[in-house]
Amino acid sequence: MTNTHRKTLTRLFQDPIPANISWWEIENLFLALGAILKEGRGSRIKVKFPGVPPAIFHRPHSRNEADKGAIRSVRRLLIDANINPKEI
């Protein structure tokens, strides 16, 4: 995992939730953490970490940044996968 991935992970857990995290940064982080990404229909993407049920996200259409609701869902998935920015 690169320093860029660590920064993205730290930003995902900031409070208040940042509004300027690019969806591509999040996808790259998923891959760096060992997730399997599978393209779905339209803008859907399935993210699967070992031992955790898959999560389905929608890529943003009109802008590149993930909205705050998506970031909350990403946080939940990372917590379920036992991924914590303080431990990496």
C-alpha positions in Angstrom: 0.0 0.0 0.0 1.4 3.4 -1.0 1.4 6.6 1.0 -1.3 7.9 -1.3 -3.5 4.9 -0.3 -2.8 5.6 3.4 -3.8 9.2 3.0 -7.1 8.2 1.2 -7.9 5.7 4.0 -7.2 8.4 6.7 -9.4 10.9 4.8 -12.3 8.4 4.6 -12.4 8.2 8.4 -12.2 12.0 9.0 -14.9 13.8 10.8 -16.7 15.7 9.4 -16.8 13.6 6.2 -14.8 15.2 3.4 -16.6 16.1 0.2 -13.6 16.0 -2.1 -12.5 12.3 -2.2 -12.4 11.1 -5.8 -14.2 7.8 -6.5 -11.1 6.6 -8.4 -9.0 7.1 -5.2 -11.5 4.9 -3.3 -11.4 2.2 -6.0 -7.6 2.2 -6.1 -7.6 1.9 -2.3 -10.0 -1.1 -2.4 -7.6 -2.8 -4.8 -4.5 -2.0 -2.7 -6.3 -3.5 0.3 -7.0 -6.8 -1.5 -10.6 -6.4 -2.5 -12.0 -7.9 -5.7 -13.9 -5.4 -7.8 -16.5 -6.6 -10.3 -18.3 -4.4 -12.8 -22.0 -4.6 -12.7 -24.7 -3.1 -14.9 -24.5 0.6 -15.6 -22.4 2.3 -13.0 -22.6 -0.4 -10.4 -19.5 -2.0 -9.0 -19.4 -4.9 -6.5 -16.6 -4.8 -3.9 -15.7 -8.0 -2.1 -13.3 -8.4 0.8 -12.5 -11.9 2.1 -14.9 -13.0 4.8 -17.2 -10.0 4.3 -20.5 -9.9 2.3 -20.0 -8.0 -1.0 -21.1 -4.3 -1.2 -22.5 -2.7 -4.3 -21.7 0.9 -5.0 -22.7 3.3 -7.8 -19.9 5.3 -9.5 -20.7 9.0 -9.6 -21.9 10.2 -13.0 -21.7 13.9 -13.3 -18.7 14.5 -11.0 -15.8 12.4 -9.9 -16.1 12.9 -6.1 -17.9 10.4 -4.0 -20.9 11.8 -2.0 -21.0 11.7 1.8 -23.5 8.8 1.8 -21.1 6.7 -0.4 -18.2 7.5 1.9 -20.3 6.4 5.0 -21.0 3.1 3.1 -17.3 2.7 2.3 -16.4 3.2 6.0 -18.9 0.5 7.0 -17.4 -1.9 4.5 -13.9 -1.2 5.7 -14.9 -1.6 9.3 -16.6 -4.9 8.5 -13.4 -6.0 6.8 -11.4 -5.0 9.9 -9.5 -2.3 8.1 -8.7 0.6 10.3 -6.5 3.6 9.3 -4.8 3.6 12.7 -3.6 0.0 12.3 -2.2 0.4 8.8 
